[in-house]
Amino acid sequence: MASAALPEAVEPKKKSSVKYAFTCAIIASMASIILGYDIGVMSGASLYIKKDLNITDVQLEILMGILNFYSLIGSFAAGRTSDWIGRRFTVVVAAAFFFAGAILMGLAGDYTTLMVGRFVAGVGVGYGLTIAPVYTAEVSPASARGFLTSFSEVFINVGILLGYVSNYAFARLPLRLGWRVMLGIGAAPSVLLALMVFAMPESPRWLVMKGRLADARAVLDKIADTSAEAAERLVDIKAAAGIPDDLDGDVVNATKTRTREREEKQVWKELIVSPSPTVRRILFATLGLQFFQQASGVDSVVLYSPRVFQSAGITDDDHLLATTCAVGVTKTLIVLVAAFLLDRVGRRPLMLCSSGGMAVSLVGLGAGLTVVGRYPAVGAAAEAPSWAVGLCVASTLAFVSFFSVGLGPMTAVYTSEIFPLRVRALGYAVGVACNRVTSGTVSMTFLSLSSAITIGGSFFLYAGIVALSWVFFYTCLPETRGRTLEEMGELFGTADATLLQGEDAVGYRLLGSESIT
């Protein structure tokens, strides 16, 4: 009679692994603070820029929104740069652009110079938006992937709040000096980010792709729960990169050097030119999610919040900026809550709850602004009913709360985890491009749209778009909570060998299956 098998000893989990990944995620996500600061500070600085430079509403719209189009250059360059010099040093490139852009805007003497500064900063925004979530996803364990990847959105909101605080702090400076200090001080976080990068390890996935297997194993030992898990993940990553398990680093290096150019062309083919059905569905989900995040009108609320509150009857500058700060505080606190819920509640419930609440809030905001707009002394708080003013403020805070608990952080988290390894950087860049184009279009048309259909009508329009997004999320976005990348193919289609075509076909299960997500 066979003896009962003794239970195998289980290696205890290392508590330091999540802490190490946590530290890496915080440093990488620092790039998002600078983007958030620009969004927040421009909302208030625009009031003084318009007065000082004597520009029109159309010029102001272009100034506010053009950064999103400039960021397209950085987002696509980030994909190639990060595959060339690594994820870590691409963050340094982003910091350099941020620094130069902030200095140019702070020293701008006219509208043209200010636009040049916006261009340079915009390229940095594209780099930062692309590389921070990709890097974080690649160094995070599956159990904490949603929490850590959401740091990008958390830090954007921290930056927005700092921008609002900067508006309030420097508003009393002379007109010519105040807005320039607001914009120029944004160079300080860039220097800190560039220095902190040297405390970050390189992504183990990138190291494997470059044949640096020993370095990759060293990083995996720090971020995996156990040594056995680190070894298993290394095998998975090598398989996903199409590297046989018995090849050493030197052989891999030689092979990668000979095939790098061909692989770059193959990545474009696999993602854009002739994607498999699985990749096509992933790309469709990504573009829809990125589009609806910005088409919801969140930039109109955040960038133009002083203008919105003016329309609601709040005319005093101090009261305007204080109310705007309340928006920033609300967004930051709620997105912190979302960070803890992502891996507990799941992606789908938060997205559906978020978009439903946003639609209701936008209807309330549109109704309140419509009521206030019917009074002859538009913008005078004494003439507008107090309940309508209160409805506008409450609806705005509710909108940013619902956005921050779901659709805000979810976009970066979801997009960074569903693409397979070889097309992840490019796929994420394509998603960011869609996001920035939509954001720029919304930002550059809000004032004109408000003039055409009233400001209340604008928010009713956004409410309709958000309602459509709820349907899209419900039908097209499966739940990914707790799943490793190797299981994503089962959610979006058959995990077969058609994901990669030609002689490089290795199958979705292996291509994107690393357990480090």
Residue, then its C-alpha position, 0 to 999 in steps of 0.5 A: m500500500a502506497s504511503a501517503a504523500l507528505p505535503e511539500a514545504v511552502e516557501p514563505k512569502k517575502k513581505s519586502s517584494v510588494k514594498y519594493a515594487f511599491t517603491c518602484a511604482i511611486i518613483a515611476s509615477m512621479a512623471s504623472i505629477i508633472l502632467g497633473y500640475d500642468i493641467g491644474v495650474m493652467s486652469g487658474a493661470s489661464l485667467y491671468i494669461k488672458k488678461d496679461l497677453n490680451i488674447t482671445d478665447v480662441q487663442l486661449e482654447i488653443l493654448m489649453g488644448i494644444l499640449n495634448f496634440y503635442s504629446l502624440i509625438g512623445s507617446f509614440a517616441a516613448g514606445r520606441t525609446s523604451d524598447w531601445i534604451g530601457r523603461r527606466f532611462t525613458v523616464v529621464v528623457a520625459a523629465a528633461f522635456f518637462f524641465a525645458g518646457a516649464i522653464l520656457m513657459g515661465l520665461a515666456g514674454d509673448y504668446t508665441t514663446l508660450m506656445v513653444g514651451r507648451f510644445v516641449a512640455g507636451v512631448g514630455v507629457g507623451y513620454g510620461l503618460t506612456i512609460a509610467p504605467v507600462y513600467t509599473a505593470e512590468v514590475s508589479p506582482a499580479s496580486a497588486r497590479g491594479f493598486l500599483t498601476s493606478f499610482s499613475e492616476v493618483f499622482i496625476n490628481v496630486g499634481i492637479l491639486l498642487g496646480y490649484v494650490s499654486n494658483y491660489a498661492f501666487a494669485r496675489l503677485p503682480l499680473r505679469l509675474g504671477w502666472r509665470v511663477m505658477l508655470g515656471i515652478g513646475a520645473a522643480p519636480s522634473v529635477l527630482l524625478a530625474l535623480m530618483v530614477f537611479a533608485m529604480p531597477e530596470s524592467p525584468r521584461w526589457l532585460v530579458m528581451k535584451g538578453r540580460l538574463a542574470d540582471a532580470r533574475a536579480v530584479l525578479d528575486k526582489i519583486a517576486d514573493t518567493s525564489a521559486e516564483a522568480a524562477e518560474r516567472l523568468v521562464d515565462i518571460k523568456a517564453a513570451a519573448g520567444i527565447p528558448d529556455d536553454l539559451d544563455g544571455d550571450v546567445v540571446n544577445a547575438t540573436k537579438t542584435r541580428t533580428r532587432e530591425r525585423e522585430e520592430k517591423q513585425v510589431w507594427k504588423e502584429l498590432i496595426v497592419s494585420p492583427s489577429p482577432t485577439v489583438r484586434r479585440i484588445l486594440f478595440a477595447t483599448l481605443g474605446l476605453q481611452f476615447f470615452q475617458q476623455a470624451s466624458g468632458v473631464d478636461s472641460v471640468v478640470l481645465y475650465s473649472p473657474r469658468v464653470f464656477q463663474s457661470a454658476g454665479i461665483t465671481d470673486d477670484d478668491h472664492l473661485l480658486a478656493t472652490t477649484c481647490a476643493v475639486g482637486v482635494t476631492k479628486t485626490l482623496i477619491v482616487l486613493v480610495a479607488a487604488f485600494l478597491l481595484d484589486r478587491v472589487g474588480r475593474r468592471p464594477l468600478m467602471l460601470c459604477s463610475s460611468g453611471g454616476m458621472a452621467v447623473s452628475l453631468v445631468g445635474l450640472g447641466a441643469g444647474l447651469t441652465v437655470v443660472g443662465r436664465y437669469p438676466a445678471v448671469g454670473a451674479a451670485a445674488e441674482a441666481p437661486s442659491w439651490a442652483v449654485g449649490l447644485c452646480v458645485a455639488s454636481t461638479l464634486a460628484f462628477v470628479s468623485f465618480f470619475s476618480v473612483g473608476l474611469g480615471p485610474m482604470t484606463a491606465v491599469y486596464t490598458s497596461e495589462i491586456f496587451p501581450l509583451r511584444v506589442r505592449a509599449l506600442g499598443y499602450a502608445v496607440g491608446v495614449a495617442c487616442n486619449r490625447v487627441t480626444s482630450g485636445t479636441v475637448s479642451m480646444t472646443f469647450l468655449s466655442l461649444s458653450s457659446a454655440i449650445t450654452i454651457g449647460g447644453s455642453f454638459f448635457l452632451y457630455a452626459g449622453i456620451v458617458a451613457l454610451s460609454w456605460v454600454f461599451f464597458y458592459t459589452c466589451l470589457p471583460e474582468t481582468r482582476g487577479r488574472t496573469l497576462e497569460e490568461m488575457g487571451e482567454l478573455f479576448g479570444t482563443a489563446d492560439a498560435t495566431l497572435l504572432q504570424g509567420e516564423d515568429a508565431v509563438g501563441y498568445r498564451l506564451l507571448g503575453s503570459e508572464s506572471i509579473t503583471 
